[in-house]
Amino acid sequence: MQQADVFVLFGGSILYGVDILAQAIKNNIAKKYIVVGGFGHTTATLQQNVIAKYPDIPANKMSEAEIFAAL
């Protein structure tokens, strides 16, 4: 498979996206990696999921991209 120029992880409430990103980085899928996501309709759910699983991350004050970067 040819290496992609960019791999983009779009924010959302599903934590599994971070595992996919990590796997992509490990397999050198792309030349660059971008995590995007602000504050939207899934942010509160993501924040709750992260706080429950990772209480040391202050997710209630973070955007989706910031949360995924912290994971």
Phi and psi restraints in degrees (range 20) as a CNS / XPLOR table:
assign (resid 1 and name C) (resid 2 and name N)
       (resid 2 and name CA) (resid 2 and name C) 1.0 -77.0 20.0 2
assign (resid 2 and name N) (resid 2 and name CA)
       (resid 2 and name C) (resid 3 and name N) 1.0 141.8 20.0 2
assign (resid 2 and name C) (resid 3 and name N)
       (resid 3 and name CA) (resid 3 and name C) 1.0 -70.3 20.0 2
assign (resid 3 and name N) (resid 3 and name CA)
       (resid 3 and name C) (resid 4 and name N) 1.0 132.8 20.0 2
assign (resid 3 and name C) (resid 4 and name N)
       (resid 4 and name CA) (resid 4 and name C) 1.0 -76.6 20.0 2
assign (resid 4 and name N) (resid 4 and name CA)
       (resid 4 and name C) (resid 5 and name N) 1.0 156.1 20.0 2
assign (resid 4 and name C) (resid 5 and name N)
       (resid 5 and name CA) (resid 5 and name C) 1.0 -71.2 20.0 2
assign (resid 5 and name N) (resid 5 and name CA)
       (resid 5 and name C) (resid 6 and name N) 1.0 -42.2 20.0 2
assign (resid 5 and name C) (resid 6 and name N)
       (resid 6 and name CA) (resid 6 and name C) 1.0 -141.8 20.0 2
assign (resid 6 and name N) (resid 6 and name CA)
       (resid 6 and name C) (resid 7 and name N) 1.0 140.6 20.0 2
assign (resid 6 and name C) (resid 7 and name N)
       (resid 7 and name CA) (resid 7 and name C) 1.0 -115.5 20.0 2
assign (resid 7 and name N) (resid 7 and name CA)
       (resid 7 and name C) (resid 8 and name N) 1.0 124.1 20.0 2
assign (resid 7 and name C) (resid 8 and name N)
       (resid 8 and name CA) (resid 8 and name C) 1.0 -114.1 20.0 2
assign (resid 8 and name N) (resid 8 and name CA)
       (resid 8 and name C) (resid 9 and name N) 1.0 125.5 20.0 2
assign (resid 8 and name C) (resid 9 and name N)
       (resid 9 and name CA) (resid 9 and name C) 1.0 -101.3 20.0 2
assign (resid 9 and name N) (resid 9 and name CA)
       (resid 9 and name C) (resid 10 and name N) 1.0 113.2 20.0 2
assign (resid 9 and name C) (resid 10 and name N)
       (resid 10 and name CA) (resid 10 and name C) 1.0 -84.3 20.0 2
assign (resid 10 and name N) (resid 10 and name CA)
       (resid 10 and name C) (resid 11 and name N) 1.0 137.3 20.0 2
assign (resid 10 and name C) (resid 11 and name N)
       (resid 11 and name CA) (resid 11 and name C) 1.0 -59.3 20.0 2
assign (resid 11 and name N) (resid 11 and name CA)
       (resid 11 and name C) (resid 12 and name N) 1.0 176.1 20.0 2
assign (resid 11 and name C) (resid 12 and name N)
       (resid 12 and name CA) (resid 12 and name C) 1.0 158.6 20.0 2
assign (resid 12 and name N) (resid 12 and name CA)
       (resid 12 and name C) (resid 13 and name N) 1.0 -169.4 20.0 2
assign (resid 12 and name C) (resid 13 and name N)
       (resid 13 and name CA) (resid 13 and name C) 1.0 -100.3 20.0 2
assign (resid 13 and name N) (resid 13 and name CA)
       (resid 13 and name C) (resid 14 and name N) 1.0 0.7 20.0 2
assign (resid 13 and name C) (resid 14 and name N)
       (resid 14 and name CA) (resid 14 and name C) 1.0 -95.4 20.0 2
assign (resid 14 and name N) (resid 14 and name CA)
       (resid 14 and name C) (resid 15 and name N) 1.0 112.3 20.0 2
assign (resid 14 and name C) (resid 15 and name N)
       (resid 15 and name CA) (resid 15 and name C) 1.0 -66.0 20.0 2
assign (resid 15 and name N) (resid 15 and name CA)
       (resid 15 and name C) (resid 16 and name N) 1.0 -23.7 20.0 2
assign (resid 15 and name C) (resid 16 and name N)
       (resid 16 and name CA) (resid 16 and name C) 1.0 -60.5 20.0 2
assign (resid 16 and name N) (resid 16 and name CA)
       (resid 16 and name C) (resid 17 and name N) 1.0 -21.3 20.0 2
assign (resid 16 and name C) (resid 17 and name N)
       (resid 17 and name CA) (resid 17 and name C) 1.0 -56.5 20.0 2
assign (resid 17 and name N) (resid 17 and name CA)
       (resid 17 and name C) (resid 18 and name N) 1.0 -34.1 20.0 2
assign (resid 17 and name C) (resid 18 and name N)
       (resid 18 and name CA) (resid 18 and name C) 1.0 -65.7 20.0 2
assign (resid 18 and name N) (resid 18 and name CA)
       (resid 18 and name C) (resid 19 and name N) 1.0 -37.8 20.0 2
assign (resid 18 and name C) (resid 19 and name N)
       (resid 19 and name CA) (resid 19 and name C) 1.0 -64.0 20.0 2
assign (resid 19 and name N) (resid 19 and name CA)
       (resid 19 and name C) (resid 20 and name N) 1.0 -39.9 20.0 2
assign (resid 19 and name C) (resid 20 and name N)
       (resid 20 and name CA) (resid 20 and name C) 1.0 -65.0 20.0 2
assign (resid 20 and name N) (resid 20 and name CA)
       (resid 20 and name C) (resid 21 and name N) 1.0 -43.2 20.0 2
assign (resid 20 and name C) (resid 21 and name N)
       (resid 21 and name CA) (resid 21 and name C) 1.0 -60.6 20.0 2
assign (resid 21 and name N) (resid 21 and name CA)
       (resid 21 and name C) (resid 22 and name N) 1.0 -46.1 20.0 2
assign (resid 21 and name C) (resid 22 and name N)
       (resid 22 and name CA) (resid 22 and name C) 1.0 -60.6 20.0 2
assign (resid 22 and name N) (resid 22 and name CA)
       (resid 22 and name C) (resid 23 and name N) 1.0 -41.1 20.0 2
assign (resid 22 and name C) (resid 23 and name N)
       (resid 23 and name CA) (resid 23 and name C) 1.0 -65.1 20.0 2
assign (resid 23 and name N) (resid 23 and name CA)
       (resid 23 and name C) (resid 24 and name N) 1.0 -40.3 20.0 2
assign (resid 23 and name C) (resid 24 and name N)
       (resid 24 and name CA) (resid 24 and name C) 1.0 -63.5 20.0 2
assign (resid 24 and name N) (resid 24 and name CA)
       (resid 24 and name C) (resid 25 and name N) 1.0 -42.9 20.0 2
assign (resid 24 and name C) (resid 25 and name N)
       (resid 25 and name CA) (resid 25 and name C) 1.0 -64.3 20.0 2
assign (resid 25 and name N) (resid 25 and name CA)
       (resid 25 and name C) (resid 26 and name N) 1.0 -44.7 20.0 2
assign (resid 25 and name C) (resid 26 and name N)
       (resid 26 and name CA) (resid 26 and name C) 1.0 -59.0 20.0 2
assign (resid 26 and name N) (resid 26 and name CA)
       (resid 26 and name C) (resid 27 and name N) 1.0 -38.2 20.0 2
assign (resid 26 and name C) (resid 27 and name N)
       (resid 27 and name CA) (resid 27 and name C) 1.0 -90.5 20.0 2
assign (resid 27 and name N) (resid 27 and name CA)
       (resid 27 and name C) (resid 28 and name N) 1.0 6.3 20.0 2
assign (resid 27 and name C) (resid 28 and name N)
       (resid 28 and name CA) (resid 28 and name C) 1.0 53.2 20.0 2
assign (resid 28 and name N) (resid 28 and name CA)
       (resid 28 and name C) (resid 29 and name N) 1.0 46.0 20.0 2
assign (resid 28 and name C) (resid 29 and name N)
       (resid 29 and name CA) (resid 29 and name C) 1.0 -66.3 20.0 2
assign (resid 29 and name N) (resid 29 and name CA)
       (resid 29 and name C) (resid 30 and name N) 1.0 -34.5 20.0 2
assign (resid 29 and name C) (resid 30 and name N)
       (resid 30 and name CA) (resid 30 and name C) 1.0 -135.2 20.0 2
assign (resid 30 and name N) (resid 30 and name CA)
       (resid 30 and name C) (resid 31 and name N) 1.0 164.3 20.0 2
assign (resid 30 and name C) (resid 31 and name N)
       (resid 31 and name CA) (resid 31 and name C) 1.0 -78.4 20.0 2
assign (resid 31 and name N) (resid 31 and name CA)
       (resid 31 and name C) (resid 32 and name N) 1.0 -32.4 20.0 2
assign (resid 31 and name C) (resid 32 and name N)
       (resid 32 and name CA) (resid 32 and name C) 1.0 -137.2 20.0 2
assign (resid 32 and name N) (resid 32 and name CA)
       (resid 32 and name C) (resid 33 and name N) 1.0 154.4 20.0 2
assign (resid 32 and name C) (resid 33 and name N)
       (resid 33 and name CA) (resid 33 and name C) 1.0 -128.9 20.0 2
assign (resid 33 and name N) (resid 33 and name CA)
       (resid 33 and name C) (resid 34 and name N) 1.0 134.8 20.0 2
assign (resid 33 and name C) (resid 34 and name N)
       (resid 34 and name CA) (resid 34 and name C) 1.0 -129.5 20.0 2
assign (resid 34 and name N) (resid 34 and name CA)
       (resid 34 and name C) (resid 35 and name N) 1.0 135.0 20.0 2
assign (resid 34 and name C) (resid 35 and name N)
       (resid 35 and name CA) (resid 35 and name C) 1.0 -113.1 20.0 2
assign (resid 35 and name N) (resid 35 and name CA)
       (resid 35 and name C) (resid 36 and name N) 1.0 123.4 20.0 2
assign (resid 35 and name C) (resid 36 and name N)
       (resid 36 and name CA) (resid 36 and name C) 1.0 -123.0 20.0 2
assign (resid 36 and name N) (resid 36 and name CA)
       (resid 36 and name C) (resid 37 and name N) 1.0 152.8 20.0 2
assign (resid 36 and name C) (resid 37 and name N)
       (resid 37 and name CA) (resid 37 and name C) 1.0 151.9 20.0 2
assign (resid 37 and name N) (resid 37 and name CA)
       (resid 37 and name C) (resid 38 and name N) 1.0 129.5 20.0 2
assign (resid 37 and name C) (resid 38 and name N)
       (resid 38 and name CA) (resid 38 and name C) 1.0 -107.3 20.0 2
assign (resid 38 and name N) (resid 38 and name CA)
       (resid 38 and name C) (resid 39 and name N) 1.0 -129.0 20.0 2
assign (resid 38 and name C) (resid 39 and name N)
       (resid 39 and name CA) (resid 39 and name C) 1.0 -116.7 20.0 2
assign (resid 39 and name N) (resid 39 and name CA)
       (resid 39 and name C) (resid 40 and name N) 1.0 116.9 20.0 2
assign (resid 39 and name C) (resid 40 and name N)
       (resid 40 and name CA) (resid 40 and name C) 1.0 -148.6 20.0 2
assign (resid 40 and name N) (resid 40 and name CA)
       (resid 40 and name C) (resid 41 and name N) 1.0 -155.7 20.0 2
assign (resid 40 and name C) (resid 41 and name N)
       (resid 41 and name CA) (resid 41 and name C) 1.0 -68.7 20.0 2
assign (resid 41 and name N) (resid 41 and name CA)
       (resid 41 and name C) (resid 42 and name N) 1.0 -17.8 20.0 2
assign (resid 41 and name C) (resid 42 and name N)
       (resid 42 and name CA) (resid 42 and name C) 1.0 -105.2 20.0 2
assign (resid 42 and name N) (resid 42 and name CA)
       (resid 42 and name C) (resid 43 and name N) 1.0 -4.2 20.0 2
assign (resid 42 and name C) (resid 43 and name N)
       (resid 43 and name CA) (resid 43 and name C) 1.0 -60.7 20.0 2
assign (resid 43 and name N) (resid 43 and name CA)
       (resid 43 and name C) (resid 44 and name N) 1.0 -47.3 20.0 2
assign (resid 43 and name C) (resid 44 and name N)
       (resid 44 and name CA) (resid 44 and name C) 1.0 -60.0 20.0 2
assign (resid 44 and name N) (resid 44 and name CA)
       (resid 44 and name C) (resid 45 and name N) 1.0 -40.7 20.0 2
assign (resid 44 and name C) (resid 45 and name N)
       (resid 45 and name CA) (resid 45 and name C) 1.0 -65.1 20.0 2
assign (resid 45 and name N) (resid 45 and name CA)
       (resid 45 and name C) (resid 46 and name N) 1.0 -44.0 20.0 2
assign (resid 45 and name C) (resid 46 and name N)
       (resid 46 and name CA) (resid 46 and name C) 1.0 -61.1 20.0 2
assign (resid 46 and name N) (resid 46 and name CA)
       (resid 46 and name C) (resid 47 and name N) 1.0 -45.6 20.0 2
assign (resid 46 and name C) (resid 47 and name N)
       (resid 47 and name CA) (resid 47 and name C) 1.0 -58.2 20.0 2
assign (resid 47 and name N) (resid 47 and name CA)
       (resid 47 and name C) (resid 48 and name N) 1.0 -45.0 20.0 2
assign (resid 47 and name C) (resid 48 and name N)
       (resid 48 and name CA) (resid 48 and name C) 1.0 -63.2 20.0 2
assign (resid 48 and name N) (resid 48 and name CA)
       (resid 48 and name C) (resid 49 and name N) 1.0 -43.1 20.0 2
assign (resid 48 and name C) (resid 49 and name N)
       (resid 49 and name CA) (resid 49 and name C) 1.0 -62.3 20.0 2
assign (resid 49 and name N) (resid 49 and name CA)
       (resid 49 and name C) (resid 50 and name N) 1.0 -42.8 20.0 2
assign (resid 49 and name C) (resid 50 and name N)
       (resid 50 and name CA) (resid 50 and name C) 1.0 -69.5 20.0 2
assign (resid 50 and name N) (resid 50 and name CA)
       (resid 50 and name C) (resid 51 and name N) 1.0 -43.9 20.0 2
assign (resid 50 and name C) (resid 51 and name N)
       (resid 51 and name CA) (resid 51 and name C) 1.0 -59.8 20.0 2
assign (resid 51 and name N) (resid 51 and name CA)
       (resid 51 and name C) (resid 52 and name N) 1.0 -38.7 20.0 2
assign (resid 51 and name C) (resid 52 and name N)
       (resid 52 and name CA) (resid 52 and name C) 1.0 -67.7 20.0 2
assign (resid 52 and name N) (resid 52 and name CA)
       (resid 52 and name C) (resid 53 and name N) 1.0 -38.2 20.0 2
assign (resid 52 and name C) (resid 53 and name N)
       (resid 53 and name CA) (resid 53 and name C) 1.0 -92.5 20.0 2
assign (resid 53 and name N) (resid 53 and name CA)
       (resid 53 and name C) (resid 54 and name N) 1.0 -32.7 20.0 2
assign (resid 53 and name C) (resid 54 and name N)
       (resid 54 and name CA) (resid 54 and name C) 1.0 -130.8 20.0 2
assign (resid 54 and name N) (resid 54 and name CA)
       (resid 54 and name C) (resid 55 and name N) 1.0 76.9 20.0 2
assign (resid 54 and name C) (resid 55 and name N)
       (resid 55 and name CA) (resid 55 and name C) 1.0 -63.0 20.0 2
assign (resid 55 and name N) (resid 55 and name CA)
       (resid 55 and name C) (resid 56 and name N) 1.0 -17.0 20.0 2
assign (resid 55 and name C) (resid 56 and name N)
       (resid 56 and name CA) (resid 56 and name C) 1.0 -79.7 20.0 2
assign (resid 56 and name N) (resid 56 and name CA)
       (resid 56 and name C) (resid 57 and name N) 1.0 -12.1 20.0 2
assign (resid 56 and name C) (resid 57 and name N)
       (resid 57 and name CA) (resid 57 and name C) 1.0 -92.2 20.0 2
assign (resid 57 and name N) (resid 57 and name CA)
       (resid 57 and name C) (resid 58 and name N) 1.0 121.8 20.0 2
assign (resid 57 and name C) (resid 58 and name N)
       (resid 58 and name CA) (resid 58 and name C) 1.0 -78.0 20.0 2
assign (resid 58 and name N) (resid 58 and name CA)
       (resid 58 and name C) (resid 59 and name N) 1.0 61.9 20.0 2
assign (resid 58 and name C) (resid 59 and name N)
       (resid 59 and name CA) (resid 59 and name C) 1.0 -62.8 20.0 2
assign (resid 59 and name N) (resid 59 and name CA)
       (resid 59 and name C) (resid 60 and name N) 1.0 -25.3 20.0 2
assign (resid 59 and name C) (resid 60 and name N)
       (resid 60 and name CA) (resid 60 and name C) 1.0 -66.1 20.0 2
assign (resid 60 and name N) (resid 60 and name CA)
       (resid 60 and name C) (resid 61 and name N) 1.0 -12.2 20.0 2
assign (resid 60 and name C) (resid 61 and name N)
       (resid 61 and name CA) (resid 61 and name C) 1.0 -112.8 20.0 2
assign (resid 61 and name N) (resid 61 and name CA)
       (resid 61 and name C) (resid 62 and name N) 1.0 10.0 20.0 2
assign (resid 61 and name C) (resid 62 and name N)
       (resid 62 and name CA) (resid 62 and name C) 1.0 -116.0 20.0 2
assign (resid 62 and name N) (resid 62 and name CA)
       (resid 62 and name C) (resid 63 and name N) 1.0 150.1 20.0 2
assign (resid 62 and name C) (resid 63 and name N)
       (resid 63 and name CA) (resid 63 and name C) 1.0 -76.3 20.0 2
assign (resid 63 and name N) (resid 63 and name CA)
       (resid 63 and name C) (resid 64 and name N) 1.0 170.5 20.0 2
assign (resid 63 and name C) (resid 64 and name N)
       (resid 64 and name CA) (resid 64 and name C) 1.0 -60.9 20.0 2
assign (resid 64 and name N) (resid 64 and name CA)
       (resid 64 and name C) (resid 65 and name N) 1.0 -43.5 20.0 2
assign (resid 64 and name C) (resid 65 and name N)
       (resid 65 and name CA) (resid 65 and name C) 1.0 -63.3 20.0 2
assign (resid 65 and name N) (resid 65 and name CA)
       (resid 65 and name C) (resid 66 and name N) 1.0 -41.2 20.0 2
assign (resid 65 and name C) (resid 66 and name N)
       (resid 66 and name CA) (resid 66 and name C) 1.0 -64.2 20.0 2
assign (resid 66 and name N) (resid 66 and name CA)
       (resid 66 and name C) (resid 67 and name N) 1.0 -39.5 20.0 2
assign (resid 66 and name C) (resid 67 and name N)
       (resid 67 and name CA) (resid 67 and name C) 1.0 -64.1 20.0 2
assign (resid 67 and name N) (resid 67 and name CA)
       (resid 67 and name C) (resid 68 and name N) 1.0 -49.8 20.0 2
assign (resid 67 and name C) (resid 68 and name N)
       (resid 68 and name CA) (resid 68 and name C) 1.0 -63.3 20.0 2
assign (resid 68 and name N) (resid 68 and name CA)
       (resid 68 and name C) (resid 69 and name N) 1.0 -35.9 20.0 2
assign (resid 68 and name C) (resid 69 and name N)
       (resid 69 and name CA) (resid 69 and name C) 1.0 -65.7 20.0 2
assign (resid 69 and name N) (resid 69 and name CA)
       (resid 69 and name C) (resid 70 and name N) 1.0 -35.8 20.0 2
assign (resid 69 and name C) (resid 70 and name N)
       (resid 70 and name CA) (resid 70 and name C) 1.0 -70.6 20.0 2
assign (resid 70 and name N) (resid 70 and name CA)
       (resid 70 and name C) (resid 71 and name N) 1.0 -27.8 20.0 2
